[in-house]
Amino acid sequence: MKSQYSEELLHSVQRMNTALCGPAFDLEDVRATLGDDPTGIAGSIDPQEAPDVASALANAIRALHPPVSRFQEVRGVVAMVVTRSPAAQMLAVKELGEHLRAALPEDASVICAGALQTDLASDVQVQLWVRSR
């Protein structure tokens, strides 16, 4: 029997897959990155939009719930960058991956995806799901 957590995570991954930028991934990839224990996962709750990827990532980190006190100790990340321009999307995904790799330990697992949302008030929004050590 699937837990409520599994259903919500699967729904969230399915939403990401519909607008994914780059190779597709499935729930097994997400489980390998975030683990099976929902108590160890934090998600960004309503992160603020921003004019650039670095600012949007900072907003998403601040919006993590439950809060993560030391982001550099995160073990796995599923990140989605939402842009309003298709031309900016691939570059935004690449930039997000670079920022995450610089902030995380070498052995952290990272999945980056991109999505379009033409009605964003600003240029970029980042959503995160993370697993702490």
ChimeraX attribute file (.defattr): number of C-alpha atoms within 10 A of each C-alpha:
attribute: neighborCount
match mode: 1-to-1
recipient: residues
	/A:1	4
	/A:2	6
	/A:3	9
	/A:4	10
	/A:5	13
	/A:6	16
	/A:7	11
	/A:8	11
	/A:9	17
	/A:10	15
	/A:11	13
	/A:12	12
	/A:13	17
	/A:14	15
	/A:15	12
	/A:16	19
	/A:17	18
	/A:18	10
	/A:19	16
	/A:20	19
	/A:21	19
	/A:22	13
	/A:23	9
	/A:24	12
	/A:25	15
	/A:26	12
	/A:27	15
	/A:28	11
	/A:29	14
	/A:30	21
	/A:31	14
	/A:32	11
	/A:33	20
	/A:34	25
	/A:35	17
	/A:36	14
	/A:37	11
	/A:38	14
	/A:39	11
	/A:40	13
	/A:41	20
	/A:42	21
	/A:43	22
	/A:44	21
	/A:45	16
	/A:46	13
	/A:47	20
	/A:48	20
	/A:49	22
	/A:50	19
	/A:51	12
	/A:52	17
	/A:53	24
	/A:54	18
	/A:55	16
	/A:56	24
	/A:57	26
	/A:58	14
	/A:59	20
	/A:60	24
	/A:61	24
	/A:62	16
	/A:63	20
	/A:64	21
	/A:65	15
	/A:66	13
	/A:67	13
	/A:68	19
	/A:69	12
	/A:70	10
	/A:71	17
	/A:72	16
	/A:73	15
	/A:74	21
	/A:75	20
	/A:76	25
	/A:77	24
	/A:78	20
	/A:79	25
	/A:80	25
	/A:81	27
	/A:82	27
	/A:83	27
	/A:84	18
	/A:85	16
	/A:86	15
	/A:87	9
	/A:88	15
	/A:89	20
	/A:90	18
	/A:91	13
	/A:92	23
	/A:93	23
	/A:94	16
	/A:95	17
	/A:96	24
	/A:97	19
	/A:98	11
	/A:99	13
	/A:100	20
	/A:101	16
	/A:102	11
	/A:103	13
	/A:104	19
	/A:105	15
	/A:106	9
	/A:107	10
	/A:108	18
	/A:109	20
	/A:110	18
	/A:111	18
	/A:112	21
	/A:113	27
	/A:114	26
	/A:115	24
	/A:116	18
	/A:117	15
	/A:118	13
	/A:119	10
	/A:120	15
	/A:121	13
	/A:122	15
	/A:123	19
	/A:124	26
	/A:125	28
	/A:126	31
	/A:127	25
	/A:128	20
	/A:129	23
	/A:130	26
	/A:131	24
	/A:132	19
	/A:133	12
